[in-house]
Amino acid sequence: MNTPQNTHKQDHMKIGRYQSWMEDGKLKLYYHEFGNPNGIYCTMNAQEAKGLLEMLSNHSDDINQALYTDEKEKANYQRIGRA
């Protein structure tokens, strides 16, 4: 049964420092740093969210390369720290 309360899905997901969720077809992002009175709140409509998804998809190789480089640097730092 579709009631007004369940016509949209709210799946919250923490991505790094950001809380994200979909609400009424809109992507919501929120960030607040402890001790800082200012936070960031962003809403993207469906078209904007799709554009972000396409941009991220088009750059997945770049993102994977950055992750690989970051993991390699962390491993080198840990190895040097033990020496």
N, C-alpha and C positions, 0 to 999 in steps of 0.2 A: 504494500500500500504506500503510495506516495503522498506524504503529508508535507506541508511547507517546511517542516524541520529537517526532512531527509531528502530534499530535492537536490542538494549539493553535497559533495563529499569533502571532508576536511581532513586530509592526511598531512600531518605535520612531519617535517623531516629536517633534521639539523644538518646543514652543509657548512662545514668549517665553523665560523663564528655566527652564521646566519640561521635563523629559524625560517622555514619556508613552508607554504601550504597553498592549496588551491581552494578558492572560495567563490562560488557563483561564476565559474569560468574564468576567474582572474587569478594570476599568480601573485602571491603576497610574500614579501621578504621583510624580515625585521632583524635588526642588530642593535644590541645595547651592551656597552662595555661597563662592567661593574665599576662603580666609583665615578663614572662620567655621566653627567646629567643629560647629555645629548645622545640620541640614538638615531638610527636610520630606518626609515620605513618606506617601502616601495610597493606599488601596485602596478601590475602590467595586465592589460586586457588580453584577450585570447590571441589577437593578431600580434601583439608585441611579444607575448610569451613564445609563440610559434617562431617568430624571428630570432629570438634568443636561442631557442632549441636548434634551429637550422645553423646559426653561427657556430654554436658549440659542436654540432655534428660535423660541420665542414672543417673544423680545426681539431678534430679528435687526435690526429697524428701528432700535432704540435703539443697538445695537452699530455699525451702519453710520453713524448720525448722529455717534456719538462718534469714529469713525475719520475722517469727513469734517472734523469740527471740529479734530481733532488735526493733520491734514494741512494745513488752512488756517492754523492757528497757526504751524506749522513754516515754511510758505512765507512768511508775513508776517515772521517772525523773520529768515529768510535775506535777504529783500528789504531789511529795515531794516539788517541787518548790513553789506550792501554799499553802503549810501548814505553 
